[in-house]
Amino acid sequence: FTCDDGKKTIASSSINDDYCDCDDGTDEPGTSACAGRLSARFYCTNIGFKSMYIPSSKVGDGICDCCDGSDEIDNPYGVVCENECDEVGKKWR
């Protein structure tokens, strides 16, 4: 895997391993490991609506930012986010 900024190549096993290897945070789209980096983003799949990126700092903070709830799966606050993407998508269309 090559980081989006092209500065580093890492093993594919290092993707989403909860350690920020790439300076741009692109190796951790599914974790908050790169949250302190300005360019670090988390990818919300949001099937039924539209996919989007949110800042990694919003992952695991107890607030449901992705309509599929993927940003809060392992949050320490016990917040459970329901998947509302189909409902949101219907309103959007």
N, CA, C and O atoms as a GROMACS GRO file, in nm:
protein
  372
    1PHE      N    1   0.086  -0.118   0.000
    1PHE     CA    2   0.000   0.000   0.000
    1PHE      C    3   0.089   0.123   0.000
    1PHE      O    4   0.183   0.133   0.079
    2THR      N    5   0.058   0.216  -0.090
    2THR     CA    6   0.132   0.342  -0.094
    2THR      C    7   0.043   0.453  -0.038
    2THR      O    8  -0.071   0.469  -0.082
    3CYS      N    9   0.096   0.527   0.056
    3CYS     CA   10   0.021   0.639   0.115
    3CYS      C   11  -0.018   0.737   0.005
    3CYS      O   12   0.056   0.754  -0.092
    4ASP      N   13  -0.132   0.801   0.019
    4ASP     CA   14  -0.180   0.894  -0.084
    4ASP      C   15  -0.082   1.006  -0.115
    4ASP      O   16  -0.078   1.055  -0.227
    5ASP      N   17  -0.002   1.045  -0.016
    5ASP     CA   18   0.095   1.152  -0.041
    5ASP      C   19   0.219   1.100  -0.115
    5ASP      O   20   0.306   1.178  -0.152
    6GLY      N   21   0.227   0.967  -0.135
    6GLY     CA   22   0.336   0.906  -0.209
    6GLY      C   23   0.468   0.898  -0.134
    6GLY      O   24   0.569   0.857  -0.191
    7LYS      N   25   0.468   0.935  -0.008
    7LYS     CA   26   0.593   0.941   0.069
    7LYS      C   27   0.637   0.806   0.126
    7LYS      O   28   0.754   0.788   0.160
    8LYS      N   29   0.544   0.712   0.138
    8LYS     CA   30   0.578   0.586   0.204
    8LYS      C   31   0.496   0.472   0.147
    8LYS      O   32   0.382   0.490   0.106
    9THR      N   33   0.558   0.354   0.144
    9THR     CA   34   0.488   0.231   0.107
    9THR      C   35   0.495   0.138   0.227
    9THR      O   36   0.602   0.119   0.286
   10ILE      N   37   0.381   0.082   0.264
   10ILE     CA   38   0.373  -0.005   0.381
   10ILE      C   39   0.307  -0.137   0.342
   10ILE      O   40   0.245  -0.147   0.236
   11ALA      N   41   0.321  -0.238   0.426
   11ALA     CA   42   0.256  -0.368   0.402
   11ALA      C   43   0.105  -0.351   0.415
   11ALA      O   44   0.057  -0.271   0.495
   12SER      N   45   0.031  -0.426   0.336
   12SER     CA   46  -0.116  -0.415   0.341
   12SER      C   47  -0.170  -0.455   0.478
   12SER      O   48  -0.279  -0.414   0.516
   13SER      N   49  -0.095  -0.535   0.552
   13SER     CA   50  -0.138  -0.574   0.687
   13SER      C   51  -0.134  -0.455   0.784
   13SER      O   52  -0.189  -0.463   0.894
   14SER      N   53  -0.071  -0.346   0.744
   14SER     CA   54  -0.063  -0.227   0.829
   14SER      C   55  -0.181  -0.132   0.808
   14SER      O   56  -0.190  -0.030   0.876
   15ILE      N   57  -0.271  -0.165   0.716
   15ILE     CA   58  -0.389  -0.083   0.693
   15ILE      C   59  -0.492  -0.114   0.802
   15ILE      O   60  -0.521  -0.230   0.830
   16ASN      N   61  -0.546  -0.010   0.862
   16ASN     CA   62  -0.647  -0.023   0.969
   16ASN      C   63  -0.598  -0.110   1.085
   16ASN      O   64  -0.675  -0.187   1.142
   17ASP      N   65  -0.469  -0.098   1.119
   17ASP     CA   66  -0.415  -0.173   1.232
   17ASP      C   67  -0.408  -0.088   1.358
   17ASP      O   68  -0.345  -0.126   1.457
   18ASP      N   69  -0.473   0.028   1.355
   18ASP     CA   70  -0.482   0.120   1.468
   18ASP      C   71  -0.347   0.186   1.499
   18ASP      O   72  -0.322   0.229   1.612
   19TYR      N   73  -0.260   0.195   1.396
   19TYR     CA   74  -0.134   0.267   1.409
   19TYR      C   75  -0.116   0.352   1.283
   19TYR      O   76  -0.127   0.300   1.172
   20CYS      N   77  -0.091   0.478   1.300
   20CYS     CA   78  -0.080   0.571   1.188
   20CYS      C   79   0.060   0.565   1.127
   20CYS      O   80   0.154   0.626   1.178
   21ASP      N   81   0.072   0.491   1.017
   21ASP     CA   82   0.201   0.478   0.948
   21ASP      C   83   0.223   0.590   0.846
   21ASP      O   84   0.336   0.637   0.831
   22CYS      N   85   0.118   0.633   0.777
   22CYS     CA   86   0.128   0.735   0.674
   22CYS      C   87   0.113   0.874   0.736
   22CYS      O   88   0.027   0.895   0.822
   23ASP      N   89   0.195   0.968   0.693
   23ASP     CA   90   0.185   1.104   0.744
   23ASP      C   91   0.049   1.166   0.714
   23ASP      O   92   0.001   1.250   0.789
   24ASP      N   93  -0.013   1.123   0.603
   24ASP     CA   94  -0.142   1.179   0.565
   24ASP      C   95  -0.260   1.101   0.623
   24ASP      O   96  -0.376   1.138   0.602
   25GLY      N   97  -0.233   0.993   0.696
   25GLY     CA   98  -0.338   0.916   0.762
   25GLY      C   99  -0.416   0.822   0.672
   25GLY      O  100  -0.514   0.763   0.717
   26THR      N  101  -0.376   0.806   0.548
   26THR     CA  102  -0.454   0.725   0.453
   26THR      C  103  -0.448   0.576   0.481
   26THR      O  104  -0.527   0.500   0.424
   27ASP      N  105  -0.358   0.530   0.567
   27ASP     CA  106  -0.354   0.388   0.601
   27ASP      C  107  -0.454   0.352   0.711
   27ASP      O  108  -0.471   0.234   0.742
   28GLU      N  109  -0.519   0.451   0.769
   28GLU     CA  110  -0.614   0.426   0.878
   28GLU      C  111  -0.752   0.487   0.851
   28GLU      O  112  -0.802   0.562   0.935
   29PRO      N  113  -0.814   0.457   0.736
   29PRO     CA  114  -0.945   0.516   0.709
   29PRO      C  115  -1.056   0.462   0.798
   29PRO      O  116  -1.162   0.524   0.810
   30GLY      N  117  -1.034   0.347   0.860
   30GLY     CA  118  -1.136   0.287   0.944
   30GLY      C  119  -1.110   0.295   1.092
   30GLY      O  120  -1.181   0.233   1.171
   31THR      N  121  -1.009   0.372   1.133
   31THR     CA  122  -0.980   0.388   1.275
   31THR      C  123  -0.955   0.536   1.306
   31THR      O  124  -0.951   0.619   1.215
   32SER      N  125  -0.940   0.566   1.432
   32SER     CA  126  -0.910   0.704   1.469
   32SER      C  127  -0.762   0.721   1.504
   32SER      O  128  -0.724   0.818   1.569
   33ALA      N  129  -0.678   0.626   1.461
   33ALA     CA  130  -0.536   0.628   1.496
   33ALA      C  131  -0.464   0.755   1.452
   33ALA      O  132  -0.369   0.798   1.516
   34CYS      N  133  -0.509   0.816   1.343
   34CYS     CA  134  -0.442   0.935   1.289
   34CYS      C  135  -0.518   1.062   1.322
   34CYS      O  136  -0.504   1.163   1.253
   35ALA      N  137  -0.599   1.059   1.426
   35ALA     CA  138  -0.689   1.170   1.457
   35ALA      C  139  -0.619   1.304   1.477
   35ALA      O  140  -0.678   1.407   1.448
   36GLY      N  141  -0.498   1.305   1.524
   36GLY     CA  142  -0.428   1.431   1.548
   36GLY      C  143  -0.372   1.495   1.424
   36GLY      O  144  -0.321   1.607   1.428
   37ARG      N  145  -0.380   1.426   1.314
   37ARG     CA  146  -0.326   1.477   1.188
   37ARG      C  147  -0.435   1.553   1.113
   37ARG      O  148  -0.547   1.503   1.100
   38LEU      N  149  -0.403   1.670   1.065
   38LEU     CA  150  -0.504   1.754   1.000
   38LEU      C  151  -0.565   1.689   0.878
   38LEU      O  152  -0.683   1.711   0.848
   39SER      N  153  -0.487   1.609   0.805
   39SER     CA  154  -0.539   1.549   0.683
   39SER      C  155  -0.601   1.411   0.705
   39SER      O  156  -0.649   1.351   0.609
   40ALA      N  157  -0.601   1.360   0.828
   40ALA     CA  158  -0.653   1.226   0.855
   40ALA      C  159  -0.805   1.225   0.844
   40ALA      O  160  -0.874   1.310   0.900
   41ARG      N  161  -0.855   1.124   0.769
   41ARG     CA  162  -0.999   1.114   0.747
   41ARG      C  163  -1.047   0.972   0.770
   41ARG      O  164  -0.971   0.876   0.756
   42PHE      N  165  -1.174   0.959   0.804
   42PHE     CA  166  -1.241   0.831   0.821
   42PHE      C  167  -1.345   0.818   0.711
   42PHE      O  168  -1.417   0.914   0.682
   43TYR      N  169  -1.354   0.702   0.650
   43TYR     CA  170  -1.446   0.681   0.539
   43TYR      C  171  -1.576   0.618   0.588
   43TYR      O  172  -1.575   0.509   0.644
   44CYS      N  173  -1.687   0.689   0.568
   44CYS     CA  174  -1.820   0.637   0.599
   44CYS      C  175  -1.876   0.576   0.471
   44CYS      O  176  -1.896   0.648   0.373
   45THR      N  177  -1.903   0.447   0.470
   45THR     CA  178  -1.957   0.382   0.350
   45THR      C  179  -2.100   0.430   0.324
   45THR      O  180  -2.135   0.462   0.211
   46ASN      N  181  -2.181   0.434   0.429
   46ASN     CA  182  -2.318   0.488   0.422
   46ASN      C  183  -2.400   0.427   0.308
   46ASN      O  184  -2.461   0.501   0.230
   47ILE      N  185  -2.403   0.294   0.297
   47ILE     CA  186  -2.482   0.228   0.192
   47ILE      C  187  -2.628   0.265   0.208
   47ILE      O  188  -2.684   0.255   0.317
   48GLY      N  189  -2.690   0.309   0.100
   48GLY     CA  190  -2.827   0.355   0.101
   48GLY      C  191  -2.837   0.507   0.095
   48GLY      O  192  -2.944   0.562   0.068
   49PHE      N  193  -2.726   0.573   0.120
   49PHE     CA  194  -2.720   0.718   0.111
   49PHE      C  195  -2.600   0.753   0.025
   49PHE      O  196  -2.594   0.708  -0.090
   50LYS      N  197  -2.508   0.830   0.073
   50LYS     CA  198  -2.387   0.860  -0.003
   50LYS      C  199  -2.266   0.848   0.089
   50LYS      O  200  -2.270   0.890   0.205
   51SER      N  201  -2.160   0.791   0.035
   51SER     CA  202  -2.039   0.777   0.116
   51SER      C  203  -1.976   0.914   0.135
   51SER      O  204  -1.999   1.007   0.058
   52MET      N  205  -1.895   0.924   0.241
   52MET     CA  206  -1.830   1.052   0.270
   52MET      C  207  -1.713   1.030   0.365
   52MET      O  208  -1.701   0.925   0.428
   53TYR      N  209  -1.629   1.129   0.374
   53TYR     CA  210  -1.519   1.128   0.470
   53TYR      C  211  -1.552   1.226   0.582
   53TYR      O  212  -1.611   1.332   0.560
   54ILE      N  213  -1.510   1.189   0.702
   54ILE     CA  214  -1.519   1.279   0.816
   54ILE      C  215  -1.380   1.285   0.879
   54ILE      O  216  -1.300   1.194   0.857
   55PRO      N  217  -1.348   1.388   0.955
   55PRO     CA  218  -1.219   1.391   1.023
   55PRO      C  219  -1.207   1.272   1.119
   55PRO      O  220  -1.302   1.239   1.189
   56SER      N  221  -1.091   1.209   1.121
   56SER     CA  222  -1.070   1.094   1.210
   56SER      C  223  -1.092   1.130   1.357
   56SER      O  224  -1.121   1.043   1.439
   57SER      N  225  -1.078   1.256   1.389
   57SER     CA  226  -1.098   1.299   1.528
   57SER      C  227  -1.243   1.281   1.573
   57SER      O  228  -1.272   1.283   1.692
   58LYS      N  229  -1.335   1.262   1.478
   58LYS     CA  230  -1.476   1.242   1.512
   58LYS      C  231  -1.512   1.095   1.532
   58LYS      O  232  -1.626   1.063   1.564
   59VAL      N  233  -1.415   1.006   1.514
   59VAL     CA  234  -1.439   0.863   1.532
   59VAL      C  235  -1.429   0.829   1.680
   59VAL      O  236  -1.332   0.866   1.747
   60GLY      N  237  -1.528   0.757   1.730
   60GLY     CA  238  -1.526   0.713   1.870
   60GLY      C  239  -1.548   0.822   1.972
   60GLY      O  240  -1.507   0.809   2.087
   61ASP      N  241  -1.614   0.931   1.931
   61ASP     CA  242  -1.636   1.042   2.024
   61ASP      C  243  -1.775   1.041   2.087
   61ASP      O  244  -1.811   1.132   2.162
   62GLY      N  245  -1.854   0.938   2.055
   62GLY     CA  246  -1.988   0.927   2.112
   62GLY      C  247  -2.096   1.000   2.033
   62GLY      O  248  -2.212   1.002   2.075
   63ILE      N  249  -2.059   1.060   1.920
   63ILE     CA  250  -2.156   1.131   1.835
   63ILE      C  251  -2.161   1.059   1.700
   63ILE      O  252  -2.058   1.035   1.638
   64CYS      N  253  -2.282   1.026   1.656
   64CYS     CA  254  -2.301   0.953   1.531
   64CYS      C  255  -2.292   1.049   1.413
   64CYS      O  256  -2.387   1.121   1.383
   65ASP      N  257  -2.177   1.049   1.346
   65ASP     CA  258  -2.156   1.136   1.231
   65ASP      C  259  -2.188   1.066   1.099
   65ASP      O  260  -2.234   1.131   1.006
   66CYS      N  261  -2.164   0.937   1.090
   66CYS     CA  262  -2.195   0.859   0.970
   66CYS      C  263  -2.336   0.803   0.986
   66CYS      O  264  -2.371   0.754   1.094
   67CYS      N  265  -2.417   0.810   0.881
   67CYS     CA  266  -2.555   0.760   0.896
   67CYS      C  267  -2.559   0.608   0.917
   67CYS      O  268  -2.660   0.555   0.962
   68ASP      N  269  -2.448   0.538   0.884
   68ASP     CA  270  -2.445   0.393   0.910
   68ASP      C  271  -2.389   0.360   1.048
   68ASP      O  272  -2.386   0.243   1.086
   69GLY      N  273  -2.346   0.461   1.122
   69GLY     CA  274  -2.295   0.442   1.257
   69GLY      C  275  -2.155   0.384   1.265
   69GLY      O  276  -2.108   0.351   1.374
   70SER      N  277  -2.089   0.370   1.152
   70SER     CA  278  -1.957   0.306   1.150
   70SER      C  279  -1.851   0.383   1.227
   70SER      O  280  -1.750   0.324   1.267
   71ASP      N  281  -1.870   0.510   1.247
   71ASP     CA  282  -1.772   0.590   1.321
   71ASP      C  283  -1.778   0.568   1.472
   71ASP      O  284  -1.690   0.613   1.544
   72GLU      N  285  -1.881   0.499   1.519
   72GLU     CA  286  -1.898   0.480   1.663
   72GLU      C  287  -1.910   0.333   1.704
   72GLU      O  288  -1.963   0.303   1.811
   73ILE      N  289  -1.860   0.243   1.622
   73ILE     CA  290  -1.873   0.100   1.652
   73ILE      C  291  -1.804   0.064   1.783
   73ILE      O  292  -1.861  -0.011   1.863
   74ASP      N  293  -1.685   0.113   1.807
   74ASP     CA  294  -1.610   0.079   1.928
   74ASP      C  295  -1.587   0.199   2.019
   74ASP      O  296  -1.480   0.211   2.079
   75ASN      N  297  -1.685   0.288   2.030
   75ASN     CA  298  -1.664   0.406   2.113
   75ASN      C  299  -1.667   0.369   2.261
   75ASN      O  300  -1.736   0.274   2.300
   76PRO      N  301  -1.594   0.441   2.344
   76PRO     CA  302  -1.586   0.409   2.487
   76PRO      C  303  -1.706   0.458   2.568
   76PRO      O  304  -1.711   0.436   2.689
   77TYR      N  305  -1.801   0.521   2.504
   77TYR     CA  306  -1.915   0.581   2.575
   77TYR      C  307  -2.039   0.493   2.576
   77TYR      O  308  -2.138   0.525   2.641
   78GLY      N  309  -2.034   0.381   2.504
   78GLY     CA  310  -2.149   0.292   2.498
   78GLY      C  311  -2.259   0.341   2.405
   78GLY      O  312  -2.370   0.288   2.407
   79VAL      N  313  -2.230   0.441   2.323
   79VAL     CA  314  -2.328   0.493   2.228
   79VAL      C  315  -2.348   0.393   2.116
   79VAL      O  316  -2.251   0.343   2.059
   80VAL      N  317  -2.473   0.363   2.085
   80VAL     CA  318  -2.505   0.273   1.975
   80VAL      C  319  -2.575   0.356   1.867
   80VAL      O  320  -2.680   0.416   1.892
   81CYS      N  321  -2.517   0.358   1.750
   81CYS     CA  322  -2.574   0.434   1.639
   81CYS      C  323  -2.650   0.339   1.547
   81CYS      O  324  -2.594   0.242   1.497
   82GLU      N  325  -2.775   0.367   1.525
   82GLU     CA  326  -2.856   0.288   1.432
   82GLU      C  327  -2.818   0.325   1.289
   82GLU      O  328  -2.780   0.438   1.262
   83ASN      N  329  -2.828   0.230   1.199
   83ASN     CA  330  -2.804   0.257   1.058
   83ASN      C  331  -2.928   0.326   1.002
   83ASN      O  332  -3.033   0.263   0.984
   84GLU      N  333  -2.916   0.455   0.973
   84GLU     CA  334  -3.028   0.536   0.924
   84GLU      C  335  -3.008   0.577   0.778
   84GLU      O  336  -3.078   0.666   0.730
   85CYS      N  337  -2.914   0.513   0.708
   85CYS     CA  338  -2.880   0.556   0.572
   85CYS      C  339  -2.995   0.541   0.473
   85CYS      O  340  -3.015   0.629   0.389
   86ASP      N  341  -3.071   0.432   0.482
   86ASP     CA  342  -3.184   0.416   0.389
   86ASP      C  343  -3.286   0.527   0.409
   86ASP      O  344  -3.335   0.585   0.312
   87GLU      N  345  -3.318   0.556   0.534
   87GLU     CA  346  -3.416   0.661   0.565
   87GLU      C  347  -3.365   0.798   0.519
   87GLU      O  348  -3.440   0.874   0.457
   88VAL      N  349  -3.240   0.828   0.548
   88VAL     CA  350  -3.180   0.956   0.507
   88VAL      C  351  -3.174   0.965   0.355
   88VAL      O  352  -3.200   1.070   0.297
   89GLY      N  353  -3.139   0.853   0.292
   89GLY     CA  354  -3.132   0.850   0.145
   89GLY      C  355  -3.266   0.876   0.079
   89GLY      O  356  -3.273   0.944  -0.023
   90LYS      N  357  -3.374   0.822   0.136
   90LYS     CA  358  -3.509   0.844   0.082
   90LYS      C  359  -3.547   0.992   0.091
   90LYS      O  360  -3.608   1.047  -0.001
   91LYS      N  361  -3.511   1.055   0.200
   91LYS     CA  362  -3.542   1.197   0.216
   91LYS      C  363  -3.460   1.283   0.121
   91LYS      O  364  -3.506   1.387   0.072
   92TRP      N  365  -3.336   1.238   0.094
   92TRP     CA  366  -3.245   1.312   0.009
   92TRP      C  367  -3.289   1.311  -0.137
   92TRP      O  368  -3.272   1.410  -0.208
   93ARG      N  369  -3.346   1.196  -0.180
   93ARG     CA  370  -3.383   1.180  -0.323
   93ARG      C  371  -3.505   1.254  -0.358
   93ARG      O  372  -3.549   1.250  -0.473
   0.00000   0.00000   0.00000
